Amino acid sequence: MATEKEELSLMSRIREIFETLTRGPLGASADGGRIGVGLTAAMARAEQGLSAEVETYLRNSKKADAKTV
């Protein structure tokens, strides 16, 4: 016989599996199709890299402007 704690743990695990199975597919929609999770992650990282580059450029240009004034 399982204890109450074990039963709750089992029910929690069953619910987690059910939610995983009913969740939609991962990846982004592209022209009605699906692109893979890896490509989605790579695209997100590339966007973050662009943001970081712009922020660095703006930070450096503000420092350069402050030095010339």
Contacts in CASP RR format, 6 or more apart in sequence:
PFRMAT RR
TARGET T0000
AUTHOR 0000-0000-0000
METHOD contacts of the structure
MODEL  1
MATEKEELSLMSRIREIFETLTRGPLGASADGGRIGVGLTAAMARAEQGL
SAEVETYLRNSKKADAKTV
2 10 0 8 1.000
25 34 0 8 1.000
26 36 0 8 1.000
26 37 0 8 1.000
26 40 0 8 1.000
27 34 0 8 1.000
27 35 0 8 1.000
27 36 0 8 1.000
27 37 0 8 1.000
27 39 0 8 1.000
27 40 0 8 1.000
28 34 0 8 1.000
28 35 0 8 1.000
28 36 0 8 1.000
28 40 0 8 1.000
28 43 0 8 1.000
29 35 0 8 1.000
END
